[in-house]
Structure formats: structure tokens, C-alpha cells
Amino acid sequence: MNDRTPTPESTDRSEPRDGYFGAFGGSYVPEALSAALTQLREAWRAADGDPGFHATLDTLRRDYGGRPTPLYHAARLSEAAGVEIWLKREDLAHTGSHKINNVVGQALLARRMGKPRVIAETGAGQHGVATATAAALFGLRCTVYMGAEDCRRQRLNVVRMQLLGAEVVPVESGTRTLKDAINEAMRDWVSNVEDTHYLIGSAMGPHPFPTIVRELQRVISVESRAQFDAQAGGLPDAVVACVGGGSNAIGSFAEWIDTPEVALIGVEAAGEGVGSGRSAATITEGSEAVLHGSRSIVLVDDDGQVMPAHSVSAGLDYPGVGPEHAWLARSGRATYVAATDAEALEGFRRLCELEGIIPALEPAHAVGWVLEHGRRTLGEGARIVLTMSGRGDKDVDEVVEVAGWDVGVERAFGAGGGDS
Amino acid sequence: MSVVPAGEARIRDAFARAAGEGRAALVVYLTGCFPDPATSRACFEAAVEAGADVLEIGVPFSDPMMDGPIIQAANQAVLDAGVGVGDQLALVGELAGLDVPKLVMTYVTIADRRGYGRFAAECADAGLDGVILPDLPAEEAGEWVDHARDRGLATVFLASSVSTDQRLRAIAGVSTGWVYATGLLGVTGVRSVAGDVTRELVARIRQVTDTPVAVGIGVKDRSSAAEVAAYADGVIVGSAVVRAAADGDPATAPHRVGALVRELSAGVASARPRSG
């Protein structure tokens, strides 16, 4: 099942290569990591072919992770949007996001490879929390790299990781966000490769990570496809998911890629707007380039220097994207659109008010896009599966600060007049 | 019958000349245009004056995953000053009077963004003899190596103590000029060279190639240079030299670089003569 290389080819590189999706992917890493990547490829191949591995994974996902997550018909949101919206509730999975799907699988791989330590990068903190959780569960040592700016924006998740026994390292270099956390994790891995597994959280990085993460996140669409057929009947018109590095989106798309009548729509973060220079809409605005071990689409200048991304969402604030998404975009199988900070905040607010669900800012981009563009793009009453990739507890401080909403915080806590 | 590219021949001559003097070659890395283009040029001149046999000119990339804090900081300062790849190649052109082989060290993203063909042409036109791309592994390198060879450029590949024998053969098969043996598992400028492991790596590489083997990453002073020079064909020093350029008044940076390179050169010369 690894690396099916479907047609048509996206570019002139016509020869399908191992570890590539069309022209994208590959393994651009220092030689010190070569042995670890070979070991990982072999461990994954062995695990993927081992019914015992899958049985353990399924049991953990069910009893520990809370799977299957529900598919929920959001009737009031649907009415507001003019399309029929079904939410795939990854926010109800253990740790509050889809990230747990991947980390449990990779932690099992780390154990199979005899590696007692895992490291991870994190943007919004969701992958860091999930990794710290799996490390606690399996008795692994854990270090999480997180941009210093993101530590500030997502303080709750920093505390959660520390409670779970992980060491959190704030990264002060570069833009102090996700891309710099990945650089620092790579440097750690180069230095400690013999006892450490780099538990990459997104569908990016050198081969075989994009494939492993897709296969471990595939459970999202395996479930949603069966649930949609049982609950709504037939096929949806579109599957919509937010895209930063692209792990929830690739898991949401995986089972539908070979079903062309279902549109696949990835929603990137447009920050202050496409063309504003303050955006994270990589596929919309970027160019083909190598970043973090693979060739994909990246926000780069003419010299190849990576440009800072911007998004209200720390999890989407990344100037690259997983190589399979680059291929799905170039081949035309999936469509990538962008939602601004303002649209995401509107999606956040409407989902709270209409459905009683506080979403993470990442999937709020998908909600915001559907509210604004769904009916016009897909037609009145179109049936949509939208992946609610995480819950928004971590984001409430940031949302109140950024949006400047008066939600009664002052009244509730009596600015200056509290009793203590 | 293949013709040895001009750049490779010049690099091999430099290593042969050092070997003829009974010592290893000294390869010095400095971040290009750091702290500014004029001072940078003077630093490279001082390094050669003090005994550098080969120069590596670092072209900064925004996300250098192989580099530790010293080179990261220098890279970032150069990028923040608005220095582009074109400015770096112009600097190389200004070093034409220095009669040592010159290689550019950067990341694959920089070469790939311009297109391998154009980047190779620009490097050759600037007077470079070779290129080092530490995140381009041998199995991804075919297209680049073809362009480099067409332009007379050598390409130096890195080998690691965790590389399998099969991979070492592949690396030795594509690496021209020298094979770069990494002295430790890690990034530049943090830890010291791991003696036994590196000695064994050099011996393993020698079993599969006649190309000279130089050791870099973890060499920082006279004694570590001497230690490595006792068993390798070349000694590569980067972070320590960049630190010398960075720490203190920029006006005297060339003086500090020259003083350190003289120390390193003395360390290399003092190593016990190598047999065979």
C-alpha cells in the first residue's frame, strides 16, 4: 500500500521514483540520518505487514484514543451555510485532536526499533501534547521543540506537555515558530540519531514520513466514508479539511483519492490575505522548493530563502506543505483554497454559537471557508464532510486577544474588583 | 576515457601538495560576506596567508539544519543585511587572486531554486572549483552531479559513521575532490571530534576509494587539528573560524582569523608524519 504513484504525473519528471509523489517528496537530509531513515522504512514495512501491529494499534485507538470519532450532522451550521455539513469529530479524540492517531503508531514503531527517546516539533502544541502522551504511555523519554512565539500563544499546551513528563524547548532562532522548531528537532535528531526517533507530526519531512503519517491518519477517512454511507447515504460531494503541513487533510482525503466524484478541498491559512505578504497559503502562493527534507511547494524568495509565514493559527503557520498535497494540487485531484484570519475567526465564532462546539483555530479555517464560499463553489445543498481536526480550548485566550471580542470576560472576573 | 574536471584537478593538486610536505591539507570555512563583504574578503585573504590550503565559502540558507548556533548566527546576520546569492558569487569573484581551490558550501534549496544548471554555471563563472551540499544525499544527486561535471566543478559528499559500507561506496563513487568524513554525529560547532569513531570512518572510506578523505565538524583548535591530521588527508575547520571573525571588533576580524588559522596550520604541521 506504500507510495502508490497514481497518474497523471504532475510535471515533466515522468519516471516514478520511490518516495516520490510525482515530482514531490524524496529525501534531502544529511548523511547522518540515512541509516535512521532506512531503519524506519524497514520497520514500517515490517509493521505494516504484521497483523499484530495493526491489532495493537486498533485496540489502542479504540480503548485509549476514543475511536471511532463520530460523524455529526451540523444542522444549524448547515442552515447558515446553505450546504449540508457533516463534521468528522477528531476534536473528540483523546488529547483533543487527530494528532493522537499518528503518534500512537509511531511510538509503537519507536519501540519496535528499540529507541527509548522520541523528539517532536509542534506549532499549536497539539502534536507536542499527543507525542508527550504517547511517550508517557510507552515509557519513552520525550523532548518537544516549540517556537518561542508559539509557546506564548499556546501556553496551555506547554503546561500539558510538561505535566505529561516531556521536556519543552522554546526555540528562539529564525521566526520562532513551527519551521524553526522543525529545524531544531532535525539538529537534535542528527546529534542523537542512535537512540532517538523523530516523531514527525505532519505529512512532511523526508521519505518515508509523508507515507507513514498518511497511513496512520487514513483512519479518519476510513471511518468517515463508512459513517457517511450509513448516516447520510451514498457519497458526499466534497471533503474539506484545513492544511498546514497537511496531516489531518491527507488522512481525511486518503480513502477518497481514487473516487473522483468526491471533490477534495484543502483550506490553507491566508493570514491577512493572499498577496498581503502576511500569509501561510503555501500552495496558493508558493514555489517548488526543498524544505525540511523533501521537495514540495514552499514560500521562498528568488534565492531560495524561506519566507516567514503568518497565520492567527500557530498550527497552520508554516511556509511549507507535505509533498503529497503538492502533488494532489499539481495533478488537479485536490483543490487548495485559502481562508483569512478574519474568516477563520468568523468560523470559530459561528461554530461556537450555532453548534456548541469550540473548534481549534486550524479547522475554524475550514468552517470559515465553507460559510463564505461553500454554497457558491459547491452549489446549494451540497453535502460536505468537514474534518473538525481539534478542539479549541487552547485558543480561547488568543481568540479574545486577537479578535478583541467582548465576551464578558471583564464582567465575569471583575477587572480590579475581584474578591480573593 | 573521462576527463577530470578542472575544479577537481585543482583540489586534488592542493591535497597532493600538502601530502608532499608530509602533512594534511587545511580546509577553512567562513560564512561569505560576514560580517560584511569587505571584511569577509580580508578574512579569506588572512586565512590563506596563514596557511589555508582550500577555502569553503558558506552561502547562507534561512533554515540550515546541519549548522549549530555559531554558523546559524553568522548566516542570519548576513541574510538580515540583505546579502543575496548573487552578492556571494560576486565575493567569490573578488577572491580570484587567492591561489587556492575554492568551494561553495550551501544547502540544496539554494542550488535547486536557481535550477541546477544555472547554479552550476554561475559557480563556475565566479571561479569556484567545487560545491558542497550537505543535505543532498548520494541517491538524490545524479542530476546535480551531471550539471556540476559539465561546468568543471567538483562535488564533495559527506560520509558519516552510521553510513553502511554500501552507502560509503555510493558516496565515494560520486564524491570528487575529497570525501568529507563527519567527525561526529551532530551539527557544526557544538561538540568535539569523536576520535576513535572518526578514525575508523576514515579507514572504512579508504577501503573503497583513493579519493582524499578530509575530516570536518568538531575540529576547533590546534590540538584537535593535529589529532585529526595524524590520520586524515585533510582537516576542515568552520565554526571556530567563524567565531573568531564574529567575536570582537569587525575591523580586527581578519587579524583574529589569521591568528587562529596559523595555530591550526601549526597543529596540522606538527602531526606525526603519516605512512602511506
Interface residues (C-beta under 8 A of the other chain):
Chain A: G26 S27 Y28 V29 P30 E31 A32 S34 A35 A36 T38 S173 G174 K179 D180 N183 M186 R187 V190 S191 N192 V193 E194 S287 A289 V290 L291 H292 G293 R295 V298 V300 D302 D303 G304 Q305 V306
Chain B: F61 S62 D63 P64 M65 M66 G68 Q72 Q76 L79 G84 V85 Y107 V108 T109 I110 A111 D112 R113 R114 P134 D135 L136 P137 E139 E140 F157 L158 A159 S160 V162 S163 T164 R167 I171 T182 L185 G186 V187 V190 R191
